Amino acid sequence: MAAITGGYALCSRRLAPTPITSAMVFTGFGILVGPVGLDLLDLTHDAHIVLALVEAALALVLFTDAMTVRRRDLRSGGYVPARLLSVGLVLTVGAGWLLAWPLLPGLTMWELALVGAILTPTDAALGKTAITSASVPALVRNGLNVESGLNDGMVLPFFVLFLAALPGTSASQEGVAGVFWRALLLSIAVGLAVGWCGGWLLAWSRAAGWVSPGWSQVFVLALAVGAYLPAVAWDGSGFMAAWAAGFAFALALRLNTPSPQRPPVQGAADFVEKLGELLGAASFLVFGAVLLGPALQHLSWRIVVYAVLSLTVVRMLPVALSLAGSGLRPPTVAYIGWFGPRGLASIVFGLLAVEEHVPGVQLLGRVVAVTVGLSVLLHGLSALPLSYRYGAWHRAASGTAQLREGESTAAAPHKRSVLDDPSP
């Protein structure tokens, strides 16, 4: 893992202008070092290490994503992410569930629902150029960015409740009511309390001149861990706690920082964000080794068809329905619909389902692995050319008519990858 990470770092600037993304490189090397290749990494023997790595990555990503989203992101041009995160998200879970019914025989109703929930979150970092290219209107970039930053946390309740409905899982022992209490209400309360206290303490320490800039970032890391672990210790959801803590921390820090010369949250989470991105890249190495590689040995036409439809129909139709009446042109709706890559959250949820020994876990894991693997390839390759092509259409159309897409919006900080050069 160290060799692959270091090797990619040495070539990162050279690869930046190309369609080859860090996720492609790490996933490809993961297949090479997994059971189908050199057999250096195996889920059977390294399960605890693998799960600790990917869970830490998702927890940090959830925390930092929640930190960077502000209310103004949902007010200024916010009808796009608001529609995608409400109507679009629910329809995507339902569409994934219903489509799995005829294509994945052998899975129970709740296992099919779990497939739909696992493959709903998007990971904008896999198609980075799609949300960073200056040729793409800010309203579209901001909409995709905010959606990606929030939908993984918003899918968590669906995931834990579907898991609780499955017999034989640890969640089912407490029942849906117990899971709802511990994994949702209690975990969110813990996260909000830890995040709010942490934001207030950091603002107070800054005002008193007690904390150095470097250690303030270490404090944010400690805060993310301090929200995650108590929720896990109380049989709740550490992910929900970390997600809620990010919101509360950012809000408390802003409200208790008197000087508005620069956003008080900006820079506070740089270290945590970079660490989360690094762990996320390593997670794709693990994904290639323990999920995608073995899944490629057991491909079937049903799995491949479901994976293709999950990235197209299951994503694009709910997006089109949720944006109906918004005034956005069909090319814009198609662009937003296509760029819903499946990434880190789907990988972690899939591994958690494996850990829970879901009865149909073999088929479920293969479907998730092939869908995410196909997304890594297709969204990575298409991000650069489609962003330029869509940008060219927008420039040409703007010259003849006033487009809703051209409305100004306060863009949120985009989900970037520390392993990719930000300017291709």
ROTOR-820096 format. One line per field, with one value per residue (C-alpha): residue number from 1; chain; x, y, z; residue in three letters. Coordinates in nm, 3 decimals, m for minus. Layout:
BEGIN
sedo = (NUM_...)
milo = (A_...)
u = (X_...)
v = (Y_...)
w = (Z_...)
lose = (Ala_...)
//
This chain:
BEGIN
sedo = (1_2_3_4_5_6_7_8_9_10_11_12_13_14_15_16_17_18_19_20_21_22_23_24_25_26_27_28_29_30_31_32_33_34_35_36_37_38_39_40_41_42_43_44_45_46_47_48_49_50_51_52_53_54_55_56_57_58_59_60_61_62_63_64_65_66_67_68_69_70_71_72_73_74_75_76_77_78_79_80_81_82_83_84_85_86_87_88_89_90_91_92_93_94_95_96_97_98_99_100_101_102_103_104_105_106_107_108_109_110_111_112_113_114_115_116_117_118_119_120_121_122_123_124_125_126_127_128_129_130_131_132_133_134_135_136_137_138_139_140_141_142_143_144_145_146_147_148_149_150_151_152_153_154_155_156_157_158_159_160_161_162_163_164_165_166_167_168_169_170_171_172_173_174_175_176_177_178_179_180_181_182_183_184_185_186_187_188_189_190_191_192_193_194_195_196_197_198_199_200_201_202_203_204_205_206_207_208_209_210_211_212_213_214_215_216_217_218_219_220_221_222_223_224_225_226_227_228_229_230_231_232_233_234_235_236_237_238_239_240_241_242_243_244_245_246_247_248_249_250_251_252_253_254_255_256_257_258_259_260_261_262_263_264_265_266_267_268_269_270_271_272_273_274_275_276_277_278_279_280_281_282_283_284_285_286_287_288_289_290_291_292_293_294_295_296_297_298_299_300_301_302_303_304_305_306_307_308_309_310_311_312_313_314_315_316_317_318_319_320_321_322_323_324_325_326_327_328_329_330_331_332_333_334_335_336_337_338_339_340_341_342_343_344_345_346_347_348_349_350_351_352_353_354_355_356_357_358_359_360_361_362_363_364_365_366_367_368_369_370_371_372_373_374_375_376_377_378_379_380_381_382_383_384_385_386_387_388_389_390_391_392_393_394_395_396_397_398_399_400_401_402_403_404_405_406_407_408_409_410_411_412_413_414_415_416_417_418_419_420_421_422_423_424)
milo = (A_A_A_A_A_A_A_A_A_A_A_A_A_A_A_A_A_A_A_A_A_A_A_A_A_A_A_A_A_A_A_A_A_A_A_A_A_A_A_A_A_A_A_A_A_A_A_A_A_A_A_A_A_A_A_A_A_A_A_A_A_A_A_A_A_A_A_A_A_A_A_A_A_A_A_A_A_A_A_A_A_A_A_A_A_A_A_A_A_A_A_A_A_A_A_A_A_A_A_A_A_A_A_A_A_A_A_A_A_A_A_A_A_A_A_A_A_A_A_A_A_A_A_A_A_A_A_A_A_A_A_A_A_A_A_A_A_A_A_A_A_A_A_A_A_A_A_A_A_A_A_A_A_A_A_A_A_A_A_A_A_A_A_A_A_A_A_A_A_A_A_A_A_A_A_A_A_A_A_A_A_A_A_A_A_A_A_A_A_A_A_A_A_A_A_A_A_A_A_A_A_A_A_A_A_A_A_A_A_A_A_A_A_A_A_A_A_A_A_A_A_A_A_A_A_A_A_A_A_A_A_A_A_A_A_A_A_A_A_A_A_A_A_A_A_A_A_A_A_A_A_A_A_A_A_A_A_A_A_A_A_A_A_A_A_A_A_A_A_A_A_A_A_A_A_A_A_A_A_A_A_A_A_A_A_A_A_A_A_A_A_A_A_A_A_A_A_A_A_A_A_A_A_A_A_A_A_A_A_A_A_A_A_A_A_A_A_A_A_A_A_A_A_A_A_A_A_A_A_A_A_A_A_A_A_A_A_A_A_A_A_A_A_A_A_A_A_A_A_A_A_A_A_A_A_A_A_A_A_A_A_A_A_A_A_A_A_A_A_A_A_A_A_A_A_A_A_A_A_A_A_A_A_A_A_A_A_A_A_A_A_A_A_A_A_A_A_A_A_A_A_A_A_A_A_A_A_A_A_A_A_A_A_A_A_A_A_A_A_A_A_A_A_A)
u = (0.000_0.285_0.461_0.150_0.066_0.421_0.442_0.122_0.238_0.552_0.343_0.046_0.126_0.190_m0.144_m0.345_m0.428_m0.532_m0.862_m0.676_m0.789_m0.641_m0.943_m0.864_m0.499_m0.564_m0.849_m0.638_m0.344_m0.590_m0.700_m0.331_m0.247_m0.574_m0.666_m0.698_m0.345_m0.054_m0.283_m0.126_m0.458_m0.755_m1.078_m1.079_m0.751_m0.736_m1.100_m1.036_m0.763_m0.971_m1.285_m1.094_m0.936_m1.251_m1.467_m1.213_m1.208_m1.587_m1.617_m1.368_m1.528_m1.875_m1.742_m1.562_m1.842_m2.094_m1.858_m1.834_m2.208_m2.379_m2.739_m2.655_m2.561_m2.925_m3.064_m2.862_m2.950_m3.033_m3.338_m3.104_m2.946_m3.271_m3.463_m3.187_m3.160_m3.535_m3.738_m3.436_m3.280_m3.599_m3.681_m3.327_m3.350_m3.692_m3.582_m3.275_m3.492_m3.757_m3.510_m3.319_m3.634_m3.637_m3.260_m3.130_m3.339_m3.252_m3.238_m3.514_m3.720_m3.502_m3.178_m3.299_m3.381_m3.030_m2.884_m3.086_m2.969_m2.603_m2.586_m2.766_m2.487_m2.273_m1.903_m1.825_m1.450_m1.464_m1.566_m1.374_m1.359_m1.738_m1.769_m1.447_m1.435_m1.488_m1.680_m1.961_m2.212_m2.167_m2.527_m2.468_m2.130_m2.266_m2.570_m2.363_m2.114_m2.372_m2.566_m2.253_m2.154_m2.487_m2.649_m2.415_m2.522_m2.888_m2.884_m2.753_m3.100_m3.226_m2.921_m2.941_m3.318_m3.305_m3.020_m3.229_m3.512_m3.286_m3.285_m2.946_m2.775_m2.663_m2.895_m3.197_m3.139_m3.239_m3.520_m3.610_m3.721_m3.395_m3.185_m3.387_m3.324_m2.953_m2.825_m3.026_m3.158_m2.887_m2.601_m2.720_m2.761_m2.406_m2.268_m2.450_m2.335_m1.971_m1.961_m2.123_m1.900_m1.594_m1.682_m1.743_m1.416_m1.210_m1.367_m1.295_m0.936_m0.877_m1.012_m0.790_m0.486_m0.423_m0.430_m0.182_m0.310_m0.149_m0.288_m0.632_m0.644_m0.534_m0.818_m1.066_m0.935_m0.972_m1.324_m1.423_m1.287_m1.447_m1.788_m1.748_m1.621_m1.879_m2.164_m1.999_m1.934_m2.307_m2.404_m2.510_m2.388_m2.051_m2.114_m2.433_m2.252_m1.959_m2.196_m2.401_m2.085_m1.956_m2.270_m2.276_m1.903_m1.911_m2.220_m2.085_m1.750_m1.911_m2.154_m1.886_m1.617_m1.658_m1.425_m1.580_m1.260_m1.246_m1.475_m1.372_m1.418_m1.195_m0.859_m0.966_m1.031_m0.754_m0.557_m0.865_m0.981_m0.643_m0.621_m0.971_m0.886_m0.568_m0.755_m1.025_m0.769_m0.631_m0.987_m1.007_m0.698_m0.875_m1.192_m1.008_m0.844_m1.124_m1.443_m1.393_m1.123_m1.318_m1.643_m1.490_m1.441_m1.814_m1.966_m2.312_m2.525_m2.771_m2.502_m2.362_m2.707_m2.803_m2.474_m2.527_m2.889_m2.792_m2.558_m2.809_m3.182_m3.176_m2.984_m3.097_m3.472_m3.512_m3.293_m3.513_m3.830_m3.692_m3.585_m3.910_m4.046_m3.715_m3.658_m3.329_m3.268_m3.248_m2.866_m2.827_m3.062_m2.873_m2.538_m2.651_m2.808_m2.497_m2.255_m2.370_m2.065_m2.079_m1.773_m1.650_m1.985_m2.108_m1.781_m1.809_m2.177_m2.105_m1.824_m2.046_m2.308_m2.037_m1.935_m2.299_m2.319_m2.629_m2.775_m2.740_m2.410_m2.219_m2.452_m2.504_m2.130_m2.069_m2.339_m2.199_m1.841_m1.918_m2.134_m1.869_m1.593_m1.785_m1.850_m1.480_m1.398_m1.682_m1.721_m1.346_m1.303_m1.604_m1.559_m1.311_m1.465_m1.825_m1.752_m1.594_m1.876_m2.146_m1.962_m1.947_m2.323_m2.391_m2.181_m2.353_m2.703_m2.638_m2.568_m2.918_m3.135_m3.127_m3.074_m3.174_m2.838_m2.660_m2.799_m2.531_m2.483_m2.247_m2.043_m1.955_m1.598_m1.584_m1.501_m1.145_m0.892_m0.561_m0.405_m0.514_m0.372_m0.663_m0.594_m0.591)
v = (0.000_0.237_0.156_0.215_0.539_0.668_0.562_0.741_1.052_1.064_1.050_1.259_1.578_1.385_1.202_1.513_1.625_1.272_1.089_0.847_0.915_0.808_0.582_0.394_0.349_0.233_0.002_m0.153_m0.216_m0.350_m0.621_m0.699_m0.750_m0.924_m1.295_m1.303_m1.161_m1.176_m1.268_m1.016_m0.888_m1.107_m1.019_m1.357_m1.292_m0.913_m0.825_m0.612_m0.407_m0.358_m0.252_m0.017_0.157_0.210_0.302_0.564_0.706_0.737_0.884_1.160_1.229_1.254_1.492_1.725_1.718_1.824_2.101_2.263_2.281_2.607_2.719_2.963_2.664_2.557_2.909_3.038_2.809_2.556_2.419_2.181_2.004_2.034_1.848_1.591_1.523_1.492_1.358_1.236_1.042_0.861_0.776_0.644_0.408_0.289_0.248_0.050_m0.171_m0.238_m0.294_m0.549_m0.758_m0.917_m0.905_m1.048_m1.356_m1.532_m1.218_m1.142_m0.824_m0.653_m0.769_m0.611_m0.294_m0.300_m0.312_m0.004_0.187_0.089_0.209_0.541_0.766_0.953_1.035_1.348_1.295_1.014_1.265_1.559_1.761_1.751_1.978_2.179_2.273_2.647_2.575_2.414_2.666_2.733_2.635_2.286_2.243_2.356_2.129_1.818_1.909_1.970_1.658_1.444_1.595_1.521_1.218_0.959_1.070_1.093_0.736_0.598_0.576_0.369_0.142_0.074_0.024_m0.219_m0.401_m0.426_m0.584_m0.871_m1.177_m1.296_m0.956_m0.793_m0.503_m0.735_m0.851_m0.507_m0.473_m0.175_0.029_m0.033_0.050_0.365_0.474_0.389_0.429_0.737_0.939_0.863_0.880_1.211_1.354_1.245_1.395_1.725_1.758_1.675_1.893_2.196_2.180_2.135_2.433_2.653_2.545_2.606_2.950_3.040_2.912_3.107_3.427_3.381_3.314_2.978_2.749_2.746_2.699_2.357_2.220_2.359_2.116_1.831_1.932_1.889_1.536_1.456_1.593_1.370_1.064_1.182_1.186_0.855_0.626_0.689_0.620_0.291_0.200_0.249_0.024_0.324_0.454_0.624_0.750_0.931_1.080_1.202_1.350_1.535_1.651_1.813_2.025_2.126_2.202_2.431_2.614_2.665_2.783_3.037_3.170_3.209_3.365_3.744_3.838_3.777_3.863_3.510_3.211_3.063_2.704_2.754_2.593_2.435_2.097_2.089_1.821_1.606_1.644_1.543_1.246_1.139_1.169_0.965_0.693_0.709_0.645_0.351_0.225_0.190_m0.028_m0.246_m0.239_m0.367_m0.644_m0.782_m0.693_m0.616_m0.874_m1.173_m1.039_m1.033_m1.410_m1.465_m1.226_m1.294_m1.105_m1.018_m0.848_m0.655_m0.541_m0.426_m0.237_m0.056_0.028_0.143_0.404_0.513_0.450_0.421_0.748_0.951_0.892_1.006_1.310_1.398_1.360_1.560_1.846_1.856_2.209_2.362_2.534_2.352_2.243_1.870_1.875_2.006_1.746_1.474_1.606_1.611_1.268_1.108_1.244_1.046_0.822_0.543_0.541_0.533_0.523_0.231_0.045_0.091_m0.003_m0.310_m0.421_m0.362_m0.588_m0.851_m0.813_m0.853_m1.186_m1.088_m1.415_m1.310_m1.134_m1.304_m1.184_m0.848_m0.791_m0.878_m0.638_m0.354_m0.428_m0.439_m0.125_0.077_m0.060_0.035_0.380_0.433_0.356_0.527_0.841_0.888_0.859_1.076_1.363_1.564_1.534_1.570_1.875_2.047_1.940_2.051_2.378_2.444_2.383_2.620_2.898_2.861_2.844_3.142_3.356_3.308_3.286_3.352_3.017_2.918_2.740_3.074_3.201_3.306_3.093_3.083_2.777_2.548_2.421_2.128_1.774_1.749_1.472_1.548_1.290_1.471_1.797_2.044_2.197_1.947)
w = (0.000_0.084_m0.244_m0.455_m0.274_m0.310_m0.673_m0.763_m0.577_m0.793_m1.113_m0.994_m1.186_m1.506_m1.474_m1.381_m1.740_m1.837_m1.773_m1.544_m1.187_m0.856_m0.800_m1.123_m1.031_m0.676_m0.778_m1.053_m0.821_m0.564_m0.806_m0.866_m0.496_m0.409_m0.413_m0.794_m0.829_m0.586_m0.293_m0.055_0.080_0.165_0.343_0.514_0.696_0.705_0.775_1.085_0.917_0.603_0.789_1.022_0.722_0.518_0.819_0.927_0.575_0.555_0.905_0.824_0.486_0.645_0.910_0.669_0.410_0.672_0.786_0.445_0.369_0.466_0.459_0.180_m0.039_m0.019_m0.053_m0.350_m0.638_m0.373_m0.547_m0.734_m0.433_m0.234_m0.505_m0.554_m0.179_m0.120_m0.411_m0.606_m0.318_m0.218_m0.578_m0.633_m0.335_m0.456_m0.818_m0.718_m0.499_m0.765_m1.049_m0.841_m0.802_m1.152_m1.209_m0.880_m0.801_m0.477_m0.265_m0.018_m0.021_0.241_0.078_m0.246_m0.054_0.092_m0.260_m0.353_m0.044_m0.077_m0.438_m0.382_m0.238_m0.489_m0.475_m0.675_m0.633_m0.892_m1.158_m1.014_m1.337_m1.364_m1.058_m1.086_m1.455_m1.500_m1.822_m1.620_m1.473_m1.102_m1.027_m1.170_m1.002_m0.668_m0.698_m0.766_m0.494_m0.219_m0.317_m0.297_0.036_0.202_0.042_0.195_0.542_0.441_0.305_0.636_0.800_0.506_0.530_0.904_0.902_0.607_0.783_1.101_0.903_0.790_1.017_1.136_1.150_1.473_1.403_1.380_1.739_1.864_1.614_1.400_1.701_1.889_1.584_1.523_1.882_1.902_1.547_1.461_1.754_2.012_1.762_1.618_1.970_2.060_1.740_1.784_2.146_2.073_1.762_1.927_2.235_2.015_1.797_2.100_2.265_1.951_1.899_2.263_2.242_1.920_2.073_2.377_2.157_2.317_2.012_1.725_1.367_1.333_1.657_1.581_1.289_1.515_1.749_1.463_1.402_1.771_1.759_1.466_1.648_1.971_1.805_1.622_1.898_2.175_1.933_1.834_2.198_2.272_1.977_1.771_1.437_1.446_1.094_1.192_1.493_1.280_1.021_1.283_1.462_1.142_1.108_1.475_1.490_1.186_1.307_1.660_1.529_1.296_1.556_1.823_1.603_1.616_1.333_0.989_0.803_0.669_0.717_1.053_0.934_0.630_0.696_1.024_0.865_0.602_0.784_0.851_0.491_0.351_0.585_0.487_0.117_0.164_0.353_0.085_m0.189_0.010_0.044_m0.334_m0.318_m0.062_m0.272_m0.578_m0.376_m0.161_m0.351_m0.719_m0.800_m0.661_m0.812_m1.162_m1.135_m1.090_m1.340_m1.480_m1.729_m1.451_m1.242_m1.538_m1.655_m1.306_m1.269_m1.601_m1.521_m1.170_m1.319_m1.583_m1.533_m1.151_m1.124_m1.423_m1.413_m1.048_m1.124_m1.423_m1.215_m0.923_m1.152_m1.351_m1.360_m1.251_m1.585_m1.649_m2.007_m2.101_m2.151_m1.795_m1.650_m1.840_m1.718_m1.354_m1.396_m1.540_m1.284_m0.986_m0.936_m0.679_m0.458_m0.099_0.082_m0.131_m0.068_0.310_0.321_0.111_0.344_0.646_0.488_0.442_0.807_0.916_0.729_0.536_0.395_0.030_0.089_m0.193_m0.467_m0.295_m0.264_m0.630_m0.748_m0.538_m0.647_m1.020_m1.004_m0.819_m1.041_m1.355_m1.208_m1.130_m1.493_m1.680_m1.470_m1.451_m1.828_m1.915_m1.666_m1.873_m2.223_m2.107_m1.892_m2.194_m2.424_m2.183_m2.118_m2.492_m2.522_m2.232_m2.384_m2.720_m2.571_m2.341_m2.644_m2.781_m2.468_m2.094_m1.922_m1.572_m1.552_m1.569_m1.239_m0.993_m0.685_m0.389_m0.468_m0.182_m0.152_m0.390_m0.288_m0.405_m0.388_m0.226_m0.459_m0.773_m0.905_m0.879_m1.220_m1.510)
lose = (Met_Ala_Ala_Ile_Thr_Gly_Gly_Tyr_Ala_Leu_Cys_Ser_Arg_Arg_Leu_Ala_Pro_Thr_Pro_Ile_Thr_Ser_Ala_Met_Val_Phe_Thr_Gly_Phe_Gly_Ile_Leu_Val_Gly_Pro_Val_Gly_Leu_Asp_Leu_Leu_Asp_Leu_Thr_His_Asp_Ala_His_Ile_Val_Leu_Ala_Leu_Val_Glu_Ala_Ala_Leu_Ala_Leu_Val_Leu_Phe_Thr_Asp_Ala_Met_Thr_Val_Arg_Arg_Arg_Asp_Leu_Arg_Ser_Gly_Gly_Tyr_Val_Pro_Ala_Arg_Leu_Leu_Ser_Val_Gly_Leu_Val_Leu_Thr_Val_Gly_Ala_Gly_Trp_Leu_Leu_Ala_Trp_Pro_Leu_Leu_Pro_Gly_Leu_Thr_Met_Trp_Glu_Leu_Ala_Leu_Val_Gly_Ala_Ile_Leu_Thr_Pro_Thr_Asp_Ala_Ala_Leu_Gly_Lys_Thr_Ala_Ile_Thr_Ser_Ala_Ser_Val_Pro_Ala_Leu_Val_Arg_Asn_Gly_Leu_Asn_Val_Glu_Ser_Gly_Leu_Asn_Asp_Gly_Met_Val_Leu_Pro_Phe_Phe_Val_Leu_Phe_Leu_Ala_Ala_Leu_Pro_Gly_Thr_Ser_Ala_Ser_Gln_Glu_Gly_Val_Ala_Gly_Val_Phe_Trp_Arg_Ala_Leu_Leu_Leu_Ser_Ile_Ala_Val_Gly_Leu_Ala_Val_Gly_Trp_Cys_Gly_Gly_Trp_Leu_Leu_Ala_Trp_Ser_Arg_Ala_Ala_Gly_Trp_Val_Ser_Pro_Gly_Trp_Ser_Gln_Val_Phe_Val_Leu_Ala_Leu_Ala_Val_Gly_Ala_Tyr_Leu_Pro_Ala_Val_Ala_Trp_Asp_Gly_Ser_Gly_Phe_Met_Ala_Ala_Trp_Ala_Ala_Gly_Phe_Ala_Phe_Ala_Leu_Ala_Leu_Arg_Leu_Asn_Thr_Pro_Ser_Pro_Gln_Arg_Pro_Pro_Val_Gln_Gly_Ala_Ala_Asp_Phe_Val_Glu_Lys_Leu_Gly_Glu_Leu_Leu_Gly_Ala_Ala_Ser_Phe_Leu_Val_Phe_Gly_Ala_Val_Leu_Leu_Gly_Pro_Ala_Leu_Gln_His_Leu_Ser_Trp_Arg_Ile_Val_Val_Tyr_Ala_Val_Leu_Ser_Leu_Thr_Val_Val_Arg_Met_Leu_Pro_Val_Ala_Leu_Ser_Leu_Ala_Gly_Ser_Gly_Leu_Arg_Pro_Pro_Thr_Val_Ala_Tyr_Ile_Gly_Trp_Phe_Gly_Pro_Arg_Gly_Leu_Ala_Ser_Ile_Val_Phe_Gly_Leu_Leu_Ala_Val_Glu_Glu_His_Val_Pro_Gly_Val_Gln_Leu_Leu_Gly_Arg_Val_Val_Ala_Val_Thr_Val_Gly_Leu_Ser_Val_Leu_Leu_His_Gly_Leu_Ser_Ala_Leu_Pro_Leu_Ser_Tyr_Arg_Tyr_Gly_Ala_Trp_His_Arg_Ala_Ala_Ser_Gly_Thr_Ala_Gln_Leu_Arg_Glu_Gly_Glu_Ser_Thr_Ala_Ala_Ala_Pro_His_Lys_Arg_Ser_Val_Leu_Asp_Asp_Pro_Ser_Pro)
//
